[in-house]
Amino acid sequence: MAYTLVLHVSGDLPVVGEVDELPKPTDTIITLSNPRQRDGKDLHYLEPNVVKVIWPIDKVTLIEVLESEEEEKIIGFVRE
C-alpha cells in the first residue's frame, strides 16, 4: 500500500509524493516517488524527468501522512 506524504523540508516549500512504507525511527533517508508541489506543479530544483528523490531525514522538519483515496470512499454508519 502506497502512502501519500507531505514533506516539510527545511528552508523550502513542502513536497508531496508517495512512499511504499512509512519511515521508521531508525531511518536516515526517505525516498519519495513522484515529487511535486502541493498544487501538482514540478519542483523548480529538480529535472523534469525525475521520478524519485532521496532526502536525508535530518533535512525534514515534519512529515504529514494524507489519507488515501480508498479511505476517503469508506462510509461509516450514518443515522438519519
C-alpha positions in Angstrom: 0.0 0.0 0.0 1.4 3.4 -1.0 1.2 6.4 1.3 1.0 10.0 0.1 3.2 12.2 2.2 3.8 15.9 2.6 7.4 16.5 3.5 8.3 19.9 5.0 11.9 20.3 4.1 14.0 22.9 6.0 14.1 26.2 4.1 11.9 25.2 1.2 8.3 24.6 0.2 6.5 21.4 1.2 6.9 18.5 -1.2 4.2 15.9 -1.9 4.9 12.4 -3.0 4.4 8.7 -2.4 6.3 6.1 -0.4 5.7 2.3 -0.2 6.1 2.3 3.6 6.2 4.9 6.3 9.7 5.8 7.6 10.9 4.1 10.7 12.5 5.9 13.7 15.9 4.4 12.7 15.8 5.5 9.0 18.3 8.1 7.9 16.8 8.8 4.5 13.4 8.9 2.9 12.7 8.0 -0.7 9.8 9.9 -2.3 8.3 8.9 -5.6 6.6 11.4 -7.9 7.8 14.5 -6.1 5.8 17.6 -6.7 4.5 20.8 -5.1 1.1 20.7 -3.3 -0.6 22.2 -6.3 0.8 19.4 -8.5 3.5 21.6 -10.3 7.0 20.4 -10.8 9.7 21.4 -8.2 11.9 24.1 -9.7 15.1 22.5 -8.5 14.5 19.0 -10.0 14.9 17.9 -13.6 11.6 17.3 -15.4 12.2 13.5 -15.8 13.0 12.8 -12.1 10.6 10.1 -10.6 12.3 9.5 -7.2 14.1 11.7 -4.8 16.1 10.7 -1.7 16.1 13.2 1.2 18.2 12.9 4.4 15.8 12.8 7.3 17.7 15.5 9.2 16.6 18.0 6.5 12.9 17.2 7.0 11.2 19.1 9.8 7.7 17.5 9.5 6.0 14.6 7.7 2.3 14.6 7.1 0.5 11.4 6.0 -2.5 12.1 3.8 -5.4 9.7 3.7 -5.7 7.5 0.7 -8.5 7.6 -1.9 -9.6 4.2 -0.6 -10.0 5.5 2.9 -12.0 8.5 1.6 -14.5 6.1 0.0 -15.3 4.3 3.2 -18.6 5.4 4.6 -19.4 4.8 8.2 -22.7 4.4 9.9 -24.9 7.4 9.3 -28.0 7.9 11.3 -30.9 9.6 9.5 
